Amino acid sequence: MVDIALFPSSSHILPNGRLEITVAEERYIRMVKQSLAKKRSFALCMLNESEEHDEIKKIPAIATEAHIIDFNALEGGLLSIMVEGIQTVRLLAIRVEEDGLLLADFEPYPHWSPAPVEALTLCLSEKLKLFYATMPEVGSLYPKPDYNNLTWVCQRWLEILPLEVHYKQLLLTQESIKLTVRFLLKLLDNDNLPTTEIA
């Protein structure tokens, strides 16, 4: 089985999401070089800080395979990389290399299919537009935002909302987007909407 390198991060990324990362540690610089050379892909992993002080145990099962779409060398030997999520994966077994880089056996994990934004869920798309307008450094990551795709909209909300990792993992393991939609409608102060229609 082909393994994948792991990049634990407190910033979360899902398929089609984008994130700019500064890479400082040698193990992750090696990870970047291997990815650019197409020798080994990597995945961004969430960090469950409530777990004990064991780096492997802090990494939950669902991660996102990503690729580098841009990079720049910074002063002091640092690297700035722009990554984009490719697909959701389930981590099966994690091991540590000599320099501390984490590797994992993995399998693709089915994720939500595209879904149209309709009248009931239009507020989620509109509020995401507003968020990006007030946070242009985030909005600029998406020159072609897919505001008509409810799955894309929900994925972007899950990336930016400060939810506990175990709750994000719970939502990501659902077979459909329905629970995430109901959660977001309630969270974003739309209690008056008939959210039961989503069920």
C-alpha positions as CSV (number, residue, x, y, z in Angstrom):
1,M,0.0,0.0,0.0
2,V,1.3,3.5,-0.9
3,D,1.7,5.6,2.2
4,I,1.0,9.3,2.7
5,A,2.9,12.0,4.7
6,L,1.0,13.9,7.4
7,F,1.0,17.6,8.2
8,P,-0.9,18.2,11.4
9,S,-2.4,21.6,11.5
10,S,-4.8,23.7,13.7
11,S,-6.0,25.2,10.4
12,H,-8.4,22.9,8.6
13,I,-8.8,22.1,4.9
14,L,-11.4,20.0,3.1
15,P,-11.6,19.0,-0.6
16,N,-11.4,22.1,-2.8
17,G,-10.3,24.2,0.1
18,R,-7.2,26.3,0.0
19,L,-4.7,27.3,2.7
20,E,-1.4,29.2,2.8
21,I,1.1,27.6,5.2
22,T,4.6,28.6,6.3
23,V,6.8,25.5,6.6
24,A,9.7,25.8,9.0
25,E,10.6,22.3,10.3
26,E,13.0,20.2,8.3
27,R,10.7,17.2,8.3
28,Y,8.0,19.2,6.6
29,I,10.4,20.8,4.1
30,R,11.3,17.2,3.1
31,M,7.6,16.5,2.8
32,V,7.2,19.5,0.5
33,K,10.1,18.5,-1.7
34,Q,8.8,14.9,-2.0
35,S,5.4,16.2,-2.9
36,L,6.7,18.6,-5.6
37,A,8.8,15.7,-7.0
38,K,5.7,13.5,-7.0
39,K,7.4,10.9,-4.8
40,R,4.8,11.0,-2.0
41,S,1.6,12.8,-1.5
42,F,0.6,14.4,1.8
43,A,-2.5,15.0,3.9
44,L,-3.4,17.9,6.2
45,C,-4.7,16.5,9.5
46,M,-6.7,18.0,12.3
47,L,-5.2,18.1,15.7
48,N,-7.3,16.9,18.7
49,E,-5.7,18.8,21.5
50,S,-7.9,17.1,24.1
51,E,-5.9,13.9,23.6
52,E,-2.9,13.1,25.8
53,H,0.6,14.3,24.9
54,D,1.2,11.8,22.1
55,E,1.4,13.3,18.6
56,I,0.0,10.2,16.9
57,K,-3.0,10.0,19.3
58,K,-3.8,13.7,18.6
59,I,-4.5,12.9,14.9
60,P,-8.1,11.8,14.1
61,A,-8.9,9.4,11.4
62,I,-10.3,11.6,8.7
63,A,-7.8,13.9,6.9
64,T,-7.6,15.6,3.5
65,E,-5.1,14.8,0.8
66,A,-3.7,18.0,-0.6
67,H,-1.4,19.2,-3.3
68,I,0.8,22.3,-3.6
69,I,-0.5,24.9,-6.1
70,D,2.2,27.6,-5.4
71,F,5.3,28.0,-3.2
72,N,7.9,30.6,-2.4
73,A,11.2,30.5,-0.5
74,L,11.3,32.9,2.4
75,E,14.2,34.3,4.5
76,G,15.8,31.9,7.0
77,G,15.2,28.8,5.0
78,L,11.4,28.9,5.4
79,L,8.9,27.9,2.7
80,S,5.5,29.4,2.0
81,I,3.2,27.0,0.3
82,M,-0.4,27.3,-1.0
83,V,-2.2,24.0,-0.8
84,E,-5.5,22.8,-2.1
85,G,-7.5,19.9,-0.8
86,I,-8.0,17.0,-3.2
87,Q,-9.9,14.3,-1.4
88,T,-10.9,13.1,2.0
89,V,-9.0,10.1,3.3
90,R,-9.2,7.7,6.2
91,L,-5.9,7.1,8.1
92,L,-5.4,3.4,8.9
93,A,-2.1,3.3,10.7
94,I,0.5,6.0,11.5
95,R,4.2,5.6,12.0
96,V,7.1,8.0,12.7
97,E,10.2,8.3,10.5
98,E,13.6,9.1,12.0
99,D,13.3,12.9,11.4
100,G,9.8,12.9,13.0
101,L,7.8,13.0,9.8
102,L,4.6,11.1,10.3
103,L,3.5,8.6,7.6
104,A,0.3,6.7,7.3
105,D,-1.4,3.9,5.4
106,F,-4.7,5.3,4.1
107,E,-7.7,4.7,2.0
108,P,-9.9,7.2,0.1
109,Y,-13.0,8.2,2.1
110,P,-16.2,8.9,0.2
111,H,-17.3,12.5,0.7
112,W,-20.4,14.5,-0.2
113,S,-21.5,14.9,-3.8
114,P,-22.2,18.4,-5.2
115,A,-25.7,19.7,-4.3
116,P,-27.5,22.8,-5.5
117,V,-28.1,25.9,-3.2
118,E,-31.8,26.3,-2.9
119,A,-34.1,28.9,-1.3
120,L,-33.8,27.3,2.1
121,T,-30.0,27.2,2.1
122,L,-29.3,30.4,0.2
123,C,-28.5,32.2,3.5
124,L,-25.5,29.9,3.9
125,S,-24.1,31.0,0.6
126,E,-24.9,34.7,1.1
127,K,-23.3,34.7,4.6
128,L,-20.2,33.0,3.2
129,K,-19.9,35.8,0.6
130,L,-20.2,38.4,3.4
131,F,-17.5,36.6,5.4
132,Y,-15.1,36.6,2.5
133,A,-15.9,40.3,1.9
134,T,-14.9,41.1,5.5
135,M,-11.9,38.7,5.4
136,P,-10.4,39.4,1.9
137,E,-7.2,37.6,2.8
138,V,-9.3,34.4,3.0
139,G,-11.7,35.2,0.2
140,S,-8.8,36.0,-2.2
141,L,-7.8,32.3,-2.0
142,Y,-10.9,31.5,-4.2
143,P,-10.8,33.4,-7.5
144,K,-13.7,31.2,-8.7
145,P,-15.9,30.5,-5.7
146,D,-18.6,27.9,-6.2
147,Y,-21.4,29.7,-4.3
148,N,-24.1,27.7,-6.1
149,N,-22.7,24.3,-4.8
150,L,-24.1,23.7,-1.3
151,T,-21.4,21.1,-0.6
152,W,-18.6,23.6,-1.5
153,V,-20.3,26.2,0.7
154,C,-20.6,23.8,3.7
155,Q,-17.0,22.7,3.3
156,R,-15.8,26.2,3.5
157,W,-17.8,26.9,6.6
158,L,-16.5,23.8,8.3
159,E,-12.9,25.0,7.6
160,I,-13.4,28.4,9.1
161,L,-15.7,27.7,12.1
162,P,-13.9,27.2,15.4
163,L,-15.6,23.9,16.2
164,E,-14.2,21.1,18.3
165,V,-12.3,18.6,16.2
166,H,-14.4,15.6,17.3
167,Y,-17.5,17.4,16.1
168,K,-16.0,18.3,12.7
169,Q,-15.0,14.6,12.4
170,L,-18.5,13.5,13.2
171,L,-20.0,15.7,10.5
172,L,-17.4,14.6,7.9
173,T,-18.2,10.9,8.5
174,Q,-21.9,11.4,7.6
175,E,-23.0,9.8,4.4
176,S,-24.6,13.0,3.2
177,I,-24.4,16.8,3.8
178,K,-27.8,16.9,5.6
179,L,-26.6,17.0,9.2
180,T,-24.0,19.7,8.3
181,V,-26.7,21.8,6.6
182,R,-29.0,21.6,9.6
183,F,-26.2,22.4,12.0
184,L,-25.1,25.4,10.0
185,L,-28.6,26.8,9.6
186,K,-29.1,26.6,13.3
187,L,-25.6,28.0,14.1
188,L,-26.0,30.9,11.8
189,D,-29.2,32.1,13.5
190,N,-31.8,30.7,11.2
191,D,-33.8,29.0,13.9
192,N,-37.0,30.3,12.2
193,L,-36.3,28.4,9.1
194,P,-38.0,25.0,8.5
195,T,-34.8,23.0,8.8
196,T,-36.7,19.7,9.1
197,E,-37.3,19.9,5.4
198,I,-33.7,18.9,4.9
199,A,-34.1,15.6,6.7
